[in-house]
Amino acid sequence: MEVTRINFREVVAELDSVIPAAQFLAIDGEFTGLHTGQDVNAFDTPAQYYSKLRSGGMDFLLVQFGLCAFSYDEENDKYLHRAYNFYIFPKPQSRSSPDPRFLCQSSSIEFLASQGFDFNKLFKEGIPYLTQPEEQKLRDYLEEKQKNRSNVNSSPGNDENSQIIPIPDEHVSTIEDICSRIEEFLANSEPEELELDRCNAFVRKLIFQTVAQRFDNKKVQLESRLTDTRNRVLVVTRVGNEEDRKKKEQEKREKELQDLEDAIGFTQVLRKISQSGKLVIGHNMLLDICHVIHQCYFPLPEDYSEFKEMVNCVFPKLLDTKYMSSLSPFKDKISSSILTHLYKTLSEDPFKMYSADPEEEGKGYNSLNEKYHEAGYDAYITGLCFIAMANHLGLLQKPKQIPVLASSPLLNPYLNKLFLMRVQDFPYINLFGDDPVSPRDHVFYVSFPKDWKTYDLTQLFSPFGSVFIAWLSDTSAYVALHHRDQANLVQKTLTQSDTYTVMTYAAHQQLQDGRTKCRCAFSGGKSLCAQCIGGRTIAKQTVPASPTTSARKRRSVEALQEEPEMQSATSKRKRSRSFGETSYSKRIIDPIPEEKEMDDAGQNGQSDKKQDQSTRRKKSEGNVNSPRTISGSSVGNKKAKSIKQFQESDTWD
């Protein structure tokens, strides 16, 4: 059932009985755009995700809202539904009403148009709405207006304390002509009202002032009205006796209160949903919830925890079917959780799709007549998917529990958790507790030149296996290792250079949050922060003279001072194969002491390549004579093993 400003009052009254009788409510929304500004990253935390959504998505409008109330007929063992498709648009009801600006995203508008969205109906008949602060402001304004009108007994121009405005010569004839028409109107009994010609706001002010001076306010009443064509006109009516005057004043007050209720508009529907305490179902519903709260309750708070509290207050019971489908026992049986794909999957074995007939003709949908991306229909399909998954849970129980209704404890693991799109390992926002915590020791923040592409990053991390890259900007990205056990080796091997920097995910998060200062001066160059990259120079560093400086730090600096020509031709050739002859010639990994020792061992191994395996092993072990070498056979075996391992992987193939 389509709902516009024309039939909205009737539908609101109907919802007073429909919502309390429902088992659960399904919702969906359509928007003028999705996101602008900084894109969501695969390694955002839930708080960062919300912050980006709040700053980049709330300038768009929710323009269509689908509500589908599902009930269960126990006697006939079947589900019923009643669906509503609301067109929503913030049309100002009066000069004091908000007149918001909003964004449109061309791809979203084109998509809605391709799905048959009626934009003419939206703009001409869309239902307005108000936030609570906006509503309170209008109520205060109306109360003050009615109080002033009572004090002056009629129009504002009758106030003795009001300043008299001189009538300019060019408007004298107009004012006199209007006064003559009013006198003629009062002299006759017909018509009941006299509508004056349209004029500007200044002339209207002069008319109010002159009528208040020349005519008895107990006999004539002058008021301003807004026509259907959005034009403002002045209307003159006869007052009659005192009783008639009070009656007209009461009617006017009631009309003003009704206009206020019309301005509140769609917000009334959401209040009925919230006050009912019913389970509210949605599919990937975080964006829907954010827009509903932002447009019809309060602007979204900047604080993430405050946002969760606000959602709990407005919608105490939520269930996201996209999140539900991502958990056991569904995730292994559902290959795609897109709503259309989900409905199709749940219609096949091992699942069973249940039907839900409309309670009343013309106020529901049929799944055979597809209307995807119409908010009311999507809400209907979302509800059917929920019924199918809930009853599948019941079939897995011993004994079986059918039907599984909204109050069933089987649904508790899925309640009040909102699915997060595109996030790798934080799959949801937990509205009733702490968000999930996933270790990201295998994730690294990398900054690099602007001309680097995905291939450059994969080559840099190629010794450690396959990686997942989540771009942050043209010069930075998060890189996640497929083999998590390689994280320590990355930190030992990929030190900073004049071309790129590598930092652990945890260190980068601390820098972003301002919880730590740059530690590059205390980490041997391995934790260079992004702000120091531009000022860092590798060439010709001096060994720290402080007696407290560790031998490890001194050897790191000495290794950085080694001239390129001191490296063997074999080592250079291996590096060239690792990074490519041309594209990566500048991208040389800074040597650290362990790497230098391994390179020396590799040189000796290459020179004696024709010798038998036992001879090479002896030479390799005998060649590790740096100050870091620890005596003992077990230690020597470990060192030899690490040298061999480096030789096998040095080409990074």
KETIDREN-289823 format. One record per residue (C-alpha): x, y, z. Coordinates in steps of 0.02 Angstrom, whole numbers, plus 50000, padded with zeros to 5 digits. Example, Ala and Ser with C-alpha at 12.3 -4.5 7.8 and 13.67 -1.06 7.14 Angstrom:
// residues 2
506154977550390506844994750357
END
This chain:
// residues 653
500005000050000500735016749948500655030250080500805048750037500295064950119498535062450048498105046450144499375047950285498155052550424497085037350384498595025650388499255032750553497585029050634497615011450561499345007950631498675010150808497894992850791499064984750662500724986750755500164979950926499414964650842500994960350744502244946650789503664956950718503964971750601505104971850448505814988150380506834994350232507345011250160507835019449995509015034349990509575048449875511375042449899512425030950005514095038650050515245053150016516935057450085518125044550157517695026750108517485012850233519055002450249519134983650274520114986150436519074999950515518514996950692516624997950724516875015350799517845021250645516535013350532515145022850620516125039150615516355037850426514525033250401513975047950507515085060750420514885054050244513095047850231511895058550330511805072750203510775061150092508915058450120507875043350164506505045650032505545029250045505205018550197504465001250192503534994050342502834976450342501894969950495501904950850507500674941250615500404922650645498694914350635498834899850758497124892850714497534890850529499434888850555499924902450433500764919350425499914935450371500614952450330500114970450300501354981450204501555000250186502665009950067502925027650133503535041850020504525053850131505065071450089505395086350206504145098550133504015114350243502235116250309502475134450357503765148350358504335142450530504585124350474506345118150433506865119350251508325107050241509625105050106510175087750052511335078649932510945067249786512125054249714511885052549527512125033649527510815031549664509545042749577509835033749411509615016949497507985022049581507335028749415507775012249329506745003149461505205013849425505345025649573504035039649559504985055749595503475066649553502485057849688503925060049809504115078849784502255082949769501505071049896502955065850007502635065050194503625077650298504495073850463505315082950608506655078950734506205081250917507165097850933506305104350776504605099150842504905107551009505435123450922503835123750819502755120250971503565134651065503325146050916501485141250899501165143551084501945160951080500955165450925499295160251001499705169351161500085185451068498485183750967497465181951125498285197251200497885208451053496185200451028496445198950842497815202450717499545208750767499185226050698497965229750838499325230250970499405247851042501245246051075501655241250896502575254050792501535262550658502275260850484501995275750369501125270550208502185275150056501325285449923501425271649794500415259949907499075272149967497855268549825498065249549849497705250650036496195261850009495485250249877495655235249995494775244750136493345248850018493165230549972493125225550156491765238450193490725231750049491015213850110490415218050285488875226650217488255210550137487955192950204488765183950058490085177250028490715170050192492515174750156493415188050055495095183349980496175198349943497335199449794499085192649814500385205049872502105205249948502515203750134502715222550159501005226550086500225212650191500965220950345500215237650293498505229450266498535221350439498995238150516497645248050424496245235350453496655235050640496525254050645494925256350543493855241150585493165233750745494045217350782492415210850853491635211850680493035207550560494495195450563495985195750446497165180950429498555174750316498395158050228499505147250119498645140449964498935123349885500055131849757501175138349899500555156349878500165166750031498535176850029497505187150153495745181450195494395192450277492975184350378491515191050481491635187950667489825189550720489425188950905490615184651046490165166351043490525165250857492175174150884492715161651018492155147250909493195153550763494685156150876494535138250940494405131550763495935141250715496925134250861496405116550816496885119650636498605125750689498855110550801498335099050659499565107850543500905104550673500455086150678500535085750488502265093550498502825080150621502175067850492503175051950469504005053850639502355048150714502535031150628504265028350701503655033050874502285019950863503575006950811504745011950952503385012451086502734995251036504354986551085504104974250942505544964950861506114975150710506894965350566508004972650430509274966950303510964975550317510014988350419511364999550494511115013050363509215012350384509355014350572510585028850558509485038450436507895035350534508665041950695509555056450611508025062550515506635059150639507385059250814509035068050844510585071750741511765057050758512975059750903514835060750872515205048751015515055030450963514475023951133513135037451138512535031650968512325013851032511345020151182510225030451068509845015450956509425004851108508245018351168507335020051001507345001650947507584989951096507464974050990508314973050820508804958450709509844960050551509524945550431511184948750342512094946150506511014931050547511424922950379513304925350412513284914050566513104895550595512094885750544511774896750391513474903050332514024886250260512384884250166512164902050099513414907449966512754925249947511814935850072511184948849946509314949849980508764942949810510034928749822509604925250003507754923449963508144911549820509314900949928508054899950070506744893849946507764878149910508354863050010508834861550150507774876850188505924879950167505134896450116503494900450203502104910850126501244925650208499604931450132499014949550142497784952550284496774963750170496664965349982497764979249915498804980750073500154967950041501294959549914501474943249821503214935849800502764930549623502564948849574504334954949608504584973249653506354973249719507034990149776505314996249820505514998650007503874990350055504224974949949506014973350013505344974050191504114960250145505484949150072506594952550223505204946550337504984930550236506854927050245506804929250433505354917050450506284904150344507904905450445507014905950613506014890150574507584881750507508334884350680506784876150754506944861050639508724858050701508144856750882507734840450969506264839750981505824851250836505114868350875503924874950742503484889050723504894899550795504074916050840504864932750882504934929051069505884912551049507544911251144508294903150989508454920650917509434927951062511174925550983510634936250835509784950650925510434968650928511934965450816512084975850658513074969050512514584978950448514874978550261516654976650192517474974250362518634959250369518584953350549517404964750645515784957950570514534967750674514114981550798513534974650964512194986551028512024977951197513844975751245515644977151193516054975051009517034959550956518924960850967519964952450834521874951750840522654960750693524474956450723524574950950541524034968050475525284981750433525115000050389526195004350238526545021550164527375022949994527575034249841526025039749748526475030149590526445013249679525095001149627524404985049699525774975349610527134985149700526394980849870526164962449829527974961749770528584970049930527694956850035527934942249914529184933050026527834930950156526484923550045524854930749980524154946750053522544956750061522724975350025521504988350090521915005450018521805020650131522415033850008523545035549856525055034049969524515022150109523645005650136523374991550259524184975150207523584958950289524594942950280523714926950231525004917450333524854925650503526384916950571527454927550454527064943650549528644943150656529724940150504528964955350419529444966350565531224959650561531424960650372530454975550307531294990150393531005008050339531845015450188531815032250102530445025349989529195016850104528805013650287528004998750373527114999750540526064987350637524184990050637524164992550826525515005950818524615015250680522965014850776523825022050929524575036050825522875039850747522035040250916523405051050991523785037951123525645037651088527015048451018528185044050877529385030450934530495030350782531975037050883531875022151000531525007750881533025006650767532045013950623530745000050623529225009950683529325026250588527705035950603526865043850452527255061650509529115058150514529265049550345529555065550248530965071250360531865054750375533575052850291534485036350290536185041650222537705043050335536975041250509538185041550654538295028450789537495034850949538825039751075537755036751227538455022951338536705016751368536415013051184536304994451156537494984851043536004979950936535604998050897537415001950855537514987350736535874992850653536585010150618538235002850558537294991650439536345006650369538005015350335538675001150227539005007050049538064997949909539684992849821540204982449972538794970349936539254955749826538684954249645537704938749691536724947749828536334962249711535734950249577534564941849700533844958549754533624963549573532624947749541531594951049697531004968349650531214968749460532534976749353531654993249322530064996549423530814992349591532624997649575532365011049706531454999649826532904991549919532594984550091533754992150219534924978650286534864973950468536284964450556535444947450538535194950150352537024955450326537634939650411536514929250301537114938250144538934934650191538504916450217537594916250051539134923049961540244909150026538924896349984538834902549804540734902549780540834884249835539294878949740540154863849658540664856249825539634842649906538214846950028539174842850187540624854250138539444868750104538614866550273540294867250361540814882750267539174891250306539314887350490541114892750494540714909050411539544915450545540834924250652539974940550695539984947350873538174940950889538734922550871538434912451030539514897251066538714880151083538234866650959536364869150977536504887750940537644884350792536384872150719534984884950734536074898050649536504886250508534674881850487534174900150474535544903350344534944888950238533164894950252533654912250194534614905350045533104895449987531924910349997533084924549952532484925349773530674927649837529864916949703
END
